[in-house]
C-alpha cells in the first residue's frame, strides 16, 4: 500500500490483495480463496489530484477483482468477483465517474469502463456469462446484465448487443438503445 488510505487483506493459498493509492484517495482490496486476486488502484498525474474510492473484493477460488481509477477528477470503482469469476471496474480519462462490476460463477466476466463523468454498471451471473458496460459521454448511464451463459454489451456510443441463451438473460439499458 502507498499514500492514500485503505487496507488490503488476503487469505487462502496463492491469494493476493493489492492496494495502491497514489497520491490521494481511499480504498480496499480483499482476496479470499485459493488463487484469488483483488487489486485496487488510484493514480493521477494531475497538478491537483482528486482521488476517489476503489473497492475490489474477490471471494472464492480463482476469482479476480480489479478496481482502477486513473483520472484527473474524482472517480469511484467497485469490482466484486465470486466463485471463479472476473470483475473489472475502471475509471479513466479526465472526467471521473463511477464504474461498478459484479460477477459470480465459473468464467463469468463483468467489465465496466468509464471515460467521462458518467456511470457504467455490469453484472454477470452464472458460468460463462459476460456483461460489458462502457460510457464515454458525460452524464450517460449504461447498464448490462447477463446470466447463465448469456452475453450483454452496452455502450453510449454504439447500439447494444444482447445474446441470451436458453434459461439466461441478456439486458442492456443505454442512451444508444435497450435490449431485449
NORBEL-V461705 format. One record per residue. N is the residue number from 1. RES is the residue in one letter. PSI is psi in degrees with one decimal (999 if undefined). D_FIRST is the distance of its C-alpha to the first C-alpha in Angstrom with 1 decimal. Layout:
# NORBEL-V461705
N RES PSI D_FIRST
N RES PSI D_FIRST
This chain:
# NORBEL-V461705
1 X 141.8 0.0
2 X 146.6 3.8
3 X -166.6 7.0
4 X -162.8 8.5
5 X 148.1 8.5
6 X -166.8 8.0
7 X 154.7 7.6
8 X 127.1 7.5
9 X 145.5 10.8
10 X 149.2 13.3
11 X 141.5 16.9
12 X 147.8 19.7
13 X 125.7 20.6
14 X 6.5 18.6
15 X 143.1 16.1
16 X 132.2 12.6
17 X 127.8 9.9
18 X 130.9 7.0
19 X 124.2 5.0
20 X 106.2 5.0
21 X 107.5 7.0
22 X 118.3 9.3
23 X -20.9 11.2
24 X 163.1 12.0
25 X -168.7 12.0
26 X 165.2 10.6
27 X -176.9 10.2
28 X 143.4 10.0
29 X 125.3 10.1
30 X 124.3 12.8
31 X 121.0 14.8
32 X 117.8 18.0
33 X 153.9 20.7
34 X 128.4 21.7
35 X 27.4 20.0
36 X 150.7 18.1
37 X 131.4 15.1
38 X 128.2 12.9
39 X 126.5 10.8
40 X 122.0 9.8
41 X 144.2 9.4
42 X 130.0 11.0
43 X 143.5 12.6
44 X 137.3 15.7
45 X 10.1 18.0
46 X 150.5 20.4
47 X -26.3 21.8
48 X 77.2 21.1
49 X 144.1 17.9
50 X -29.1 18.2
51 X -135.7 14.9
52 X -151.5 15.6
53 X 133.2 14.2
54 X 132.6 12.9
55 X 123.2 13.7
56 X 134.8 14.0
57 X 110.3 16.0
58 X 117.5 17.6
59 X 136.2 20.3
60 X 150.7 23.0
61 X 137.4 23.5
62 X 25.9 22.6
63 X 146.1 21.0
64 X 128.1 18.5
65 X 128.4 16.8
66 X 124.1 15.1
67 X 122.8 14.5
68 X 135.9 14.2
69 X 118.3 15.3
70 X 81.6 16.5
71 X 157.1 19.1
72 X -3.1 20.7
73 X 167.8 21.3
74 X 131.3 19.6
75 X 150.3 18.8
76 X 129.0 18.0
77 X 131.8 17.3
78 X 119.3 17.7
79 X 127.7 18.2
80 X 120.3 19.7
81 X 135.9 21.2
82 X 152.4 23.5
83 X 48.4 26.0
84 X 23.7 25.3
85 X 177.3 24.7
86 X 133.8 22.4
87 X 130.1 21.1
88 X 124.0 19.7
89 X 122.4 19.3
90 X 132.8 19.0
91 X 119.9 19.7
92 X 176.7 20.8
93 X -149.4 23.3
94 X -11.2 24.2
95 X -1.0 25.1
96 X -151.4 22.2
97 X -171.4 23.3
98 X 126.9 22.4
99 X 131.5 21.9
100 X 129.3 22.2
101 X 132.9 22.7
102 X 129.6 23.9
103 X 149.9 25.3
104 X 125.7 27.1
105 X 145.7 29.3
106 X 126.5 29.4
107 X 15.8 28.7
108 X 141.6 28.5
109 X 127.6 26.5
110 X 128.7 25.5
111 X 128.0 24.3
112 X 128.5 24.1
113 X 128.9 23.8
114 X 128.0 24.3
115 X 7.7 25.4
116 X -176.2 26.8
117 X 75.9 26.9
118 X -173.8 27.9
119 X 130.8 27.0
120 X 133.0 26.7
121 X 120.1 26.8
122 X 142.5 27.4
123 X 124.2 28.3
124 X 121.5 29.3
125 X 129.4 30.9
126 X 150.1 32.8
127 X 131.8 33.0
128 X 19.0 32.8
129 X 146.4 32.5
130 X 126.7 30.9
131 X 129.6 30.1
132 X 129.0 29.0
133 X 126.6 28.9
134 X 129.6 28.6
135 X 140.0 29.3
136 X -12.3 29.9
137 X 138.7 32.1
138 X 138.0 31.4
139 X -1.0 32.1
140 X 152.1 32.6
141 X 124.5 31.7
142 X 128.4 31.6
143 X 144.4 31.4
144 X 135.1 32.0
145 X 132.1 32.7
146 X 138.8 33.8
147 X 155.6 35.0
148 X 42.4 36.6
149 X 4.6 36.2
150 X 168.6 37.0
151 X 133.4 35.4
152 X 125.7 34.8
153 X 121.5 33.6
154 X 149.2 33.7
155 X 159.7 33.3
156 X 10.3 34.6
157 X -2.6 36.1
158 X 153.4 37.8
159 X 151.4 39.9
160 X 157.0 38.3
161 X 120.3 38.7
162 X 126.9 39.2
163 X 86.1 40.3
164 X 150.1 40.9
165 X 160.6 42.1
166 X 127.4 44.6
167 X 1.2 43.0
168 X 168.7 39.9
169 X 139.7 38.9
170 X 112.2 37.8
171 X 142.1 37.4
172 X 138.5 36.2
173 X 123.5 36.6
174 X 163.6 36.2
175 X -20.9 38.1
176 X 3.7 39.5
177 X 164.9 41.0
178 X 155.8 40.5
179 X 150.0 41.3
180 X 999 43.0
